[in-house]
Amino acid sequence: MTVAWVDTVLQGLLLGGLYALFATGLSLIFGVMRIVNLAHGDLSILAAFLAVVVVETLGLNPFLALVLVAPLMAALGYALQTLVLNRLLGQGILPPILVTFGFSIIIQNALLETFSADSRRLNPGGIETASLALGSGLAIGWFPFITLAVAVLILVSLQLLISRMSVGRAFRATSDDQETAELMGIDNRRLYGLAMALSLGIVAVAGVFLGIRTTFTFSSGPDRLLFAFEAVIIGGLGSLWGTLVGGAVLGVAQTVGAKMSPGWGILTGHLVFLAVLLLRPQGLFAKARRSA
Amino acid sequence: MTLLSVRGLSAFYGSFQALFDISLEAEEGETVAVIGANGAGKTTMLRTIAGVLPVPASAVRFEGAPVGGRPAHELVDRGIVLVPEGRRIFPSLTVEENLRVGAYRARPGRWTLARVYALFPRLAERSRQPGTNLSGGEQQMLAIGRGLMANPRLLLVDEISLGLAPLVVQELYRVLRTIAGEGTTTLVVDQNVSQILPLAQRVYCLRKGAVSLEGRPAELTRARIAAAYFGV
């Protein structure tokens, strides 16, 4: 009995790694430019389909396909930001929401047109079912473990970039005060392009890991966006570690809910999210100004 | 050599005209004082020169090239750097990070982190603190230091002494002398006329968005300045 519950929580924590991967890019974009990217989930599914194409044409392992897919998505992000979204700067919060919502619809329909409504999956060749025994009846899957490890690695790298590197200081300065950042010589349009490139590079990893973990279709994006939002808000906006914890809380809530009754998983996740919104709307790890 | 030349500059906020046909010059190495009452257009003028507000290209010339209306980050590349009114320190950044952001474009030149710390030892002592933890005077030092980190050819300083204690103002003016002594051209806005005139080689007084007086401080009497300042 106890072992089963420990196992459930453990699985939830590992699932949280995947959610954190989705949430990181969303959080970064919001933190730097105050834009909510409603196409975030669909872009991750686009990355998964791109990986399907790479795997099928080049015969690569899906993990290796990321070497192509992540830079491709990053380039797409830079183009979307500099060619389209930058035109909306200074027009308030609504235009970017409408435009990214439009992207979401366009991406879903383009995927449907190109890949049909069939569900797909990425096959990495056995590792997705391999597991590591921890003793006393507990075991964790290698793949969820790798997912969590990659999520932590990406978050640590991003944290280092933001706290130590010149471009990271520029991200924070622009987030604080865009006009003064311009006066320091920071070209915010180019900087926003870099932020979106980084965001979509990370979401490409999330999309491909999702595609290895489970099946996906052209319409899987919005759910991903929702979970990513929930992870970001539970953890607290602007805190990368909060995002990881937010993902873990959401993952545990879902697996515990599903353990109680198979249909309750998603619902329990939403309920925990609502509880956090009610009791601590700033999120568990929110910091007043400093972007952790 | 004329470093900055402003000719027939007018600026608008929507349909409201804030500047009327302003002309102003700064020779290489000079310290230029801009004085005038609240709402005279001093800040607006600095912001147009620094590329924050749109103006026709020919209205602002820098080293002879028309640069009016170019984006601020491009003007920083050319060496025009504005220390904005109200300091505008980045709250998410430490003192040292604020200074490093100033060097974002990595323009070559004499100003380095070490030299800025030598100029403002108090910033060195507080380098790891959030920039906004500093006192008002220290924040002004940080804002000036941040501007110097870009190695400006023309440093624009807006309302350098506004709201600061007399001792701090003296310290800031000592630093301005040092900066000018290094050969950096500066254009300084201050309402504290008696403080800034001894430092300047050239003075402009703005009133209601237009130049009401210009000249060399030695040639101007207090009465003429007061008349230009208040319009009496």
Interface residues (C-beta under 8 A of the other chain):
Chain A: S166 R169 A170 R172 A173 S175 D176 D177 E179 T180 A181 E182 L183 M184 G185 I186 D187 N188 R289 R290 S291
Chain B: A50 G51 V52 P71 A72 H73 E74 V76 D77 V81 L82 P84 R88 F90 P91 S92 L93 E97 R100 V101 G102 Y104 R105 P130 R146 A150
